[in-house]
Amino acid sequence: MRRKRARLIYNPTSGQEIMKKNVAQVLGILEGFGYETSAFQTTPEPDSAKNEATRAAKAGFNLVIAAGGDGTINEVVNGLAPLAKRPKVALIPTGTTNDLARALKIPRGNPVEAAKVIGKNQLIHLDVGRAHGDTFFVNIAAAGTLTELTYSVPS
């Protein structure tokens, strides 16, 4: 039997940089759920999380975990949405706002507790919106003042 593979894509600077301190423990929890795990730390390069999500999906990962804030989650969604065959997606909310995680009742700011939720294997089907061309979104699409607000919130 082929082992399940999970790819953790995490933003080391989101929120209070809490994910950086918890990567090993999160990967251990996922291993306990039967996943062969690996991690990718995003970089300041544009589309870092997006490109890695696309690569992981094409490499056959069963699960892609977006660990960071709303921006990281958005990039991962944009890396997966255009693909015909997509892995499951999980969230580990470690950003400042974490609006989607709040709506889904995923523990925020505690990567270990959020990782434990993944083991419950609860699937929620979410609509993915298309803003224009190949730009996708989940939860909310914003423009103008609302987009600037998240950048002015202190970490």
C-alpha positions in Angstrom: 0.0 0.0 0.0 1.3 3.4 -0.9 1.8 5.7 2.1 0.0 9.0 2.2 2.2 12.1 1.7 1.7 15.5 3.2 3.5 18.7 2.3 3.6 21.5 4.9 4.0 24.9 3.3 4.6 27.4 6.0 5.3 31.1 6.3 8.1 31.6 8.8 7.3 35.3 9.4 3.5 35.2 9.8 2.0 36.3 13.1 4.6 36.0 15.8 6.8 33.6 13.8 5.2 30.8 15.8 5.3 28.2 13.1 9.1 28.3 12.8 9.3 27.1 16.4 6.7 24.3 15.9 7.5 22.7 12.5 9.1 19.6 14.0 6.3 19.0 16.4 3.6 19.5 13.7 5.4 17.1 11.3 5.6 14.6 14.1 1.8 14.8 14.7 1.2 14.4 11.0 3.5 11.3 10.9 1.4 9.9 13.7 -1.6 10.2 11.4 0.1 8.0 8.9 1.6 10.7 6.6 5.0 10.7 5.2 5.8 14.4 5.7 8.0 17.2 4.4 8.1 20.9 4.9 8.7 24.0 2.7 9.5 27.3 4.2 8.2 30.1 2.0 10.5 32.8 0.9 10.0 36.6 0.1 10.0 35.7 -3.6 6.6 36.4 -5.2 4.3 33.4 -5.4 6.6 31.2 -3.2 3.7 29.3 -1.5 1.7 29.3 -4.8 4.5 27.7 -6.8 5.3 25.1 -4.1 1.6 24.1 -3.8 1.5 23.5 -7.6 4.7 21.5 -7.4 3.5 19.4 -4.5 0.2 18.6 -6.2 2.0 17.6 -9.4 4.4 15.5 -7.4 1.4 13.5 -6.1 1.1 14.7 -2.5 -2.2 13.7 -1.0 -2.4 16.6 1.4 -1.1 20.2 1.3 -1.1 22.1 4.5 -1.0 25.9 4.4 0.5 27.2 7.6 0.5 31.0 7.9 -2.0 33.8 7.5 -4.7 34.6 5.1 -2.1 35.5 2.4 -0.3 32.2 2.6 -3.6 30.3 2.4 -4.6 32.4 -0.6 -1.3 31.6 -2.4 -1.8 27.9 -1.8 -5.3 28.0 -3.1 -4.1 29.9 -6.2 -1.4 27.2 -6.7 -4.0 24.4 -6.6 -7.2 25.7 -8.0 -6.2 25.7 -11.7 -5.2 22.0 -11.6 -7.4 19.2 -12.7 -6.2 16.8 -9.9 -5.9 18.5 -6.6 -4.8 17.2 -3.2 -6.8 17.9 0.0 -5.9 21.1 1.7 -5.6 21.7 5.5 -4.9 24.9 7.4 -2.7 25.7 10.3 -3.5 29.4 11.0 -0.5 31.3 12.4 -1.1 34.7 10.9 -2.6 37.9 12.4 -6.1 37.8 11.1 -6.9 34.2 10.0 -10.4 35.0 8.9 -11.0 31.7 7.1 -9.7 29.6 10.1 -12.0 31.6 12.4 -15.0 30.7 10.3 -14.0 27.0 10.2 -13.3 27.0 14.0 -9.7 25.9 13.6 -7.5 26.8 16.6 -5.6 29.9 15.7 -2.1 30.8 16.9 -1.5 27.2 18.2 0.0 25.1 15.4 0.1 22.0 17.5 -3.6 22.1 18.3 -4.4 23.0 14.7 -2.4 20.0 13.4 -4.4 17.7 15.7 -7.5 18.8 13.9 -6.1 17.4 10.7 -6.2 13.9 12.2 -10.0 14.1 12.6 -10.1 13.9 8.8 -13.2 16.1 8.6 -13.7 17.3 5.1 -15.4 20.5 4.3 -16.1 21.4 0.7 -15.5 25.1 0.0 -16.4 27.1 -3.0 -13.4 28.6 -4.8 -14.2 31.9 -6.5 -12.4 33.2 -9.6 -11.7 37.0 -9.5 -10.3 37.3 -13.0 -8.2 35.1 -15.2 -6.3 32.6 -13.1 -6.8 34.5 -9.8 -8.8 32.6 -7.2 -10.1 33.2 -3.7 -11.8 31.4 -0.8 -13.8 33.1 1.9 -13.6 36.7 0.9 -12.6 38.9 -2.0 -11.7 42.5 -1.1 -10.6 45.7 -2.8 -9.7 49.2 -1.8 -9.5 50.1 1.9 -10.2 46.6 3.2 -7.0 45.3 1.5 -4.9 47.9 3.1 -6.3 47.3 6.6 -4.6 43.9 7.0 -1.2 45.5 6.3 -1.8 48.1 9.1 -2.7 45.5 11.8 0.3 45.1 14.1 1.6 41.5 14.4 
